[in-house]
Amino acid sequence: MAVPATVTPDVAAVETVDLVKRYGRTTALDGLSMRVPAGEIFGFLGPNGAGKTTAVKILLGLAGPTSGTAALLGKPAGDREARRRVGYLPELFRYQAWLSGREVLAVHCRLAGLPRADWPSAIGSALDAAGIADRAGDRVGGYSKGMQQRLGLAVALLGQPDLVFLDEPTSALDPVGRLEMRTVLRRLRDRGATVFLNSHLLTEVERVCDRVVILDHGHVVAAGPLTDLLAERHLRVRVTGLERPAATVLDGFGTLEEADGWLELRGLDPERVPDVVAALVAAGGRVHAVEPRQATLEERFAAAVGAPTSEAEP
Amino acid sequence: MSNQLLAIAWLTIREAARRRLFLVLVLITVACVALSAWGFSQVRDALLSEGLDGELDAGGLTGELALTFIYAQLLILVTFMFSFILAISAVFIASPVIAGEVESGVALTILARPVGRTAYLLGKWLGIGLLVCVYAALSGIAELAVVGALTGFVPPDPLLALAYLCGQALVLLTVTILLSTRLSSITAGVACLAIFGLAWMGGIVGGIGTAIGQPTIGRVGDLSRLVLPTDGLWRGVVYHLEPREILLIVDQAGALTAAFPFVVDSPPPPSFLAWVVVWFVLVLGLAALSFRRREI
């Protein structure tokens, strides 16, 4: 997979090459190759069963690949030294219900190998960032789902990791919580950390991510900086009275779809919008509306997943 | 020993403490010790009222010796019951620690940290092992002290007997942990108890084989002690609880005593103890190997 040189630091936060994972006859990852530059918010997207969680587990050493290689912060996937610099919020997880939130964080300080003198400040800042400082003394068993997710975030942020994996981090959060999460993600990026965000909430991803990979059936179907992926514009035109079929009139301008009385033209060079209008008028059409639009991530996602052959390179 | 291993062990101990496991076990133990104290005092009063002037006859022993023998047998029976509580506790505390944490997603958060799989597994083993041994020591000492105070009977080697008892519980803990690296909590617990029962039966069948002079059947016991050394360790418990004068009875009864799991004529040989050490290393190694390959 080609990687743009402009955003490539020396060591990628995450890199996989031809990663394959099979469970019996099921192929979870089918030659996954991707590179996540350090210091970015990276969106890892794909429909259910695309292989996202499997890929994260392989990177963290929780599962082994069938073939291929994966690296985390320049070390082989699962490397213990690399894991020291990583925070992880799994999608489905549970913390010890009989501990308080603060105690869970203390356990993870110890497991992460943080010096004991640093624990109070590390715990304090993680609790503040996740917004659960006022409930830190309560037993985790009494936490709501949203609170548990916030605790999971606090655990993932503990000790200022260089790379943070967040698997569906906002699934249990209310709108305010989601807003706060965006702030947390941006702060992480501001201090140079890499965020690996696994999410189905595409509007969230669109708001914070610098780069995305869309995965389907275990391999990359679209990848690149978000600005590039969303750069494709399309044009909606409402026209009546055409003397010839629209497909003939607009042949060569892009891909045409007709729905609800509107013509949708994809892959159109923005400079050619006046030419489209001129062609329609020349064919006897009465143009009622012309709407140039930028693609949304949702549309890009649907196109990528619905048409796996239209593979995009970053 | 790695810091992570100790952290996992400490977490395991704290979890057991928070789950009121200690409290329940202490309450049950106090009840058991109190019940056995009442039983021993009743037996003592009944035996003493019969008098020690030759009327009391236990297996050919008379007088003080007969009393000692009866107390020892009662103590061994109480210990037998106690060893079951200990074994079942070890199995049921151990069966969810690996399988349960993997199933619930607790392991996911711990093992993403720089914690080795072997350290995680050994930490769990160490934590539960310490709990089991501390519980065995405290409750065993309480029982022995009560029996000693009421009857004056003190076994020849109570500490060694307790050590063998702990060994038996540690064997079951180790097998449960091995099974729970691959099986669900309940399956691992049930399978371990079934294996424990089979090994117990294997020991008795082997003893019967020896008693009736059938060495082939006798080897069943040897084999079961190699596969799961619980029965062999239990015989160590018995030997160190029974008065040395028991050998008189063994002499009279000859090979027949081999059929009874509550009378033992010799301590487990050093070769068996060496095998137990090797067994722990092998089974823990196998458990670590199995868990390292497990996908979380």
Interface residues (C-beta under 8 A of the other chain):
Chain A: K57 L60 G61 L62 A63 G64 R80 E81 R83 R84 V86 Y88 P90 L92 F93 R94 Y95 Q96 W98 L99 V107 H108 R110 L111 A112 G113 G152 V155
Chain B: N3 Q4 A7 L11 E15 R18 R19 S104 G105 V106 L108 T109 I110 L111 A112 R113 P114 V115 G116 R293 E295 I296
